[in-house]
Amino acid sequence: MRTIRYFIDKRAKNEPDKTYMIAPEPGLSLSYGQLREDSLRFAKYLAKMGLEKGDKVSFMLANGYQANKIFQGTMYGGFVVAPLNLMSQPSQLIYVLEHSDAKVVFYSEDQKERLTTAAAEVDRDIKLIEIDNDAESIIPGNEDFSQSLPEVKEEDDALLLYTSGTTGVPKGVILSNKNMVAGGEYTTLAHELTPEDRALCSLPLYHINGEVDIRDTTGEWEQRRCS
């Protein structure tokens, strides 16, 4: 089953101690085993909020330790991640928040004013959660989760990405788990990456090229470096 969850679980089982990600600014790293544990915990955190399979989860964050974990953990749980473009104009941000039907948005302190102003213009409730993008964890350590997660299939939606809206309103594009897996494989093949290589993720995680650069040619998860 070629899903985000499958490959996270597989790599965690085969090489739990191998480094998946390095976040230089906070000086933190994440192994494949920790990625699996954090993805499972974050997915259950969303389920405890009442989110169901296919519900949209957004974040308004620069690249960082937590942005990457939110990106992976949302898809791991069978939810759809919908990153918000930090360069959006106010009208574009309002439109995307309304159109995406996002249930929750994680954001950093520097985006608070823009996001809360835009969310106030949307005619439905959106749960806004401020986090520290460089924190080791955003979920209290004593939080207990007993929620079960839905099965995830290849054809299930994984990512909702919006265009820049230069010719009108931003256009929403849905990618399935299978799409995400294939995109990562093609990127890795094009750059001839091996499991021993490192890749610097300088493109933002609201850009498709930054989002699919996460896999190697064997279908295993590759080490990434987020800055």
N, C-alpha and C positions, 0 to 999 in steps of 0.2 A: 504494500500500500504506500504510494508515493505522496505522503503528506508531511507537513512540517513536524507534526507530533512524532511520526514514525522515525524520522531521521534524527531528531533530538534524542529520542529514547534509545535508538540503535547505537549512536556514538557514545552516549553516556554508559551504556552497557559494555561496549568494547574497549573504550579508553576513557574511563571516568576522570582520571587525573591529568589528562592532557589539556593544555590551555586552549580555550576557545576564543577569549577576548581579553585584550589589555586596554585599560582606560588610563592614559598617561597622566591626565591632570589630577585626579584624586589618588593616583597610585594604586589602583585596584585591578585585579584580574579575576577571570571567571573560568573555571574548568568546565568540561562537558558534563561532568557529574553535577556540578553546581548549577549549570544552565538548566538541566532537566529538573532539579529540585525547585529552582526559582520559578521556572515556567509553570510547573504543576501548582505551586503555591499561589502564584499570581492568578492563574486561571480559576482556582477555587475561590480566591478573593473576589474576583468578578462575579462568580456564580453566587456567592453569598450576598452580593448587592442585589441579586435578583435578575441578573442578565441571563439570557437564554441563547442557545446556539444561533449563530447568524447575527446577533446584535452587534452594533457598531461601537467601537471604542476608539477615541481620538486622543492624540497628545499634541501639545504645542510646546515642543522642547527642541533645543539644539542637540546635535549629536552628543551622546554621553553615556555613562554607565547605565543609568536607569532607562533612558530612551530606548536603548537596544533591548533591554530585558522586557520592557513593556511591549515592544514590537513583536518579539518572539513569543512571549507568554500569552498574548492575546490570541494569536493564531493557534498556538498549542491547545488552547481551551475550546476551539471550535467557534470562536468569535471572529469578527471581522475588524481588522485594524484600519483606521482611516486617519493617517497623519495630516496635520494642518500645516500649510505652507507659512513659514514665518515672514515671508515677504508679501503676503496677501494685503490688498487694500481693505479698508473697513467693510465696504459693500461686498467684496468677495468673501471675506471671512463670515459675514452674516449669512450669505447665501449658502456656503458650504455647511455651516452648522445646521441650517434649516434643512437643506436637501439631503444630507447624509443620514439624518435621523440618529445621530450619535447619542448614546445614553449617558456616557461619561466622558469627560475630558481631563486629562492630566496635564498640568502646566507648571512652568517655572515662575519664580517671583517676577522676573523681568517682563513676562508676558501677561501679567495679571490684569493690568488696566485695559489693554486692548481686548483681551478675551472676555472679561466680565462685561465690558461695554457692548461687545457684539452679542453675547449670549442674552443680554437683556432685551435685545430686539427680536429674539426668536420666540415664537408663540407656543412654547412647550417647555417643560422642565428639563434641564440638563444638569447632571451632577458634575460640579467642577471641583477638582482635587489638586491643591498646590503641593508640589513635591520638590525635594532637592535632587537635581539630576545627578549629582556626584555622590549622593549618599550610598552607603553600602546596602541599605534596605529601606523600603518605604512602607513595609507592612510590619506592625508591631510583632515582636518575637513571640509574645504570649498568645497571639491570635490563633484560635483553633478552628480548623476547617474540616467539615465532614461531608461537604458537597461532592456529589459524583459529577463527572464530566461526560458530555455526550460523545458518541462515536464520531470520528472525523473521517470523511471520505475524500478521495482525490478531487472529485468534482465540486466539493463544498467551497463556497467563497472564503477567501483568506484576507484579501486586501482591497480596499476601496481607495483609489488614487484619483486626485483631481488635477486637471490641466491648469495652466497658469491663467487662463481666461483672457488672453490678449485680444481675442476676436469676439468677445462677448462674455457671458458668464462662464465660470469654470465647468468643465465637463467631467462627470464622474465615470471612472473606468474600473470595472470589477475584474480582479484576477483570482483564479481558483488556487487551491493548494498545488495542483498539477502545474499550473502556469508558473507559480513561484519556483517550484523545483526545477522546471525546464529552463527558466531564465537564469538561475544560478549556474546550471551546468554549462549553458552556452557561453556565459561570461568567463567561466573558468577555463573552458576549452580555448577560447579566443586568446587568453593571456597565458596559456600553457602553465597553469598553476599546478603544483603538486601538494600533497599533504604536509610537506615540510616548509612551504612558503608562507609568508605573512602578507596581508594586504592592508594598506592604510585606507580607511573609509573616510575620505574627505568630502564626498558628496553628501548632502543632507538626506536623512531618512524619510523625507517627504518627496524624494526624487527616485524614480524607478531604478536608475543605475546604482544608486547607493543601496537600494533595498534588495536587489537580487544577487549582490556580490557576497554570497554567504555559503556557497557549496563547492565541492570539488567534483571531478569527473567521475568518481566512483559512486557518487550518491552519498558520500559521507560529509559531515559538517566540517568546515575548514576554520582555522584560526583567523580571527579578524581583529583589527586594531581600530578602535573608534576614538576620534579626537573632536 
